[in-house]
């Protein structure tokens, strides 16, 4: 089972401007209530982090972490995960721990 992703930039902007956030060294996690009753996820990886191969690797890792741990994220919210530069060099387990810690602190 996959995750529902955010597709349009208007939703991203609403999450950034109206949502709450938590951050650490590797990631920033924004959260905003939605009216769908489902969790939706968006991922932002800046070009400053590297080329397309590097950015897509980070994005794929973050998507897989969200897919495997959907139960950690309360339903009814839009989540946007922003990767910071150290995330490029981080191991999968470090990204996983960081994202789960941030998700737990939003409760």
N, C-alpha and C positions, 0 to 999 in steps of 0.2 A: 504494500500500500504506500502510495507516495504522499507528498504534501501539496497543499494548495499554495501556489505562488502568487504574489502581487505583480500585476502586469503593467498598470498605468502609472505615470509619473504623478498624477494628481493624488493618488492614494499615498504614495511615498511622501509627498509634501505635507499632507495632513498628518501623517505619523510623525514627521520631523517637527512640525510646528505645534501640534496639539498633544503629542504623546509624552510619556515619561521615559526616562532612560537611566541606564546603569552602564558604567564603563570600567574597564581595567586596562592592563598593558597591551593586550592583544585585540580586544573587541569592544564595540559599543553596541548595546542592545536597546532599541526603542520599542515601546509598546503603546498601543492605543486601542480602546474598545471599538469593535465593529458591530454591525447589526445582523451579521450572518449566523452567529452562534458557532462558527467554526474558527479554527486558527488558520491564519494566512501568513505566509512568510515572504520576506523580500531580502535581497542580499545586495550590498553595495561594496564593490572592491574597486578602489581608485586606480587610475592609470599610473599614478605615482608609485604603485607597488611593483610594477614590472610589466612585461609584455603580456600578450593575450594568454599564452600558455600558463604563465605563473598565476595570473588573475583567475583563470578558469579552474586551476587546481585548487586554489583557496576556496572558491565558490562551491565546487563540487564537494569538498570536505565539509563545509558548513551545512550544505543541504543534506548530506548524509547524516550528520549529527542531529539535525532537526528531525529528520525522518525517523531515526532510531529512537529518539527520546521525545516523541510527541506528547506523551503523558505528562511530562514535566511542565509543558506550556499550557496554562489554563485556556480553555476554549473561549471563543468570543472576542478574540483580540487579533489585531494585526501586529506582526513583529517584523522589524527591520534590523538586520545584523550588518554592522559596518566593520570591515577588517582594517586594522591599523598595520603600519609597516612591519612590526615584529611578527605578525601572523604569517608572513611569507616563509620565514625560517622555522616556524614552530612545528613540532611534531603533531600528528593527529590527536594523540592523547592530551597534549597541552591545550589545543583548541577545544576539544571536547570538555575538559575540566573547566576552562574559562567560560564557555557558553552555558554550561549547566550551573555554574556558580552565579552567573548574572541572572539567569532565568529564575533561580531560587530566591534571589534577593528582591525580585519584583513582586513577589507574592504579598 
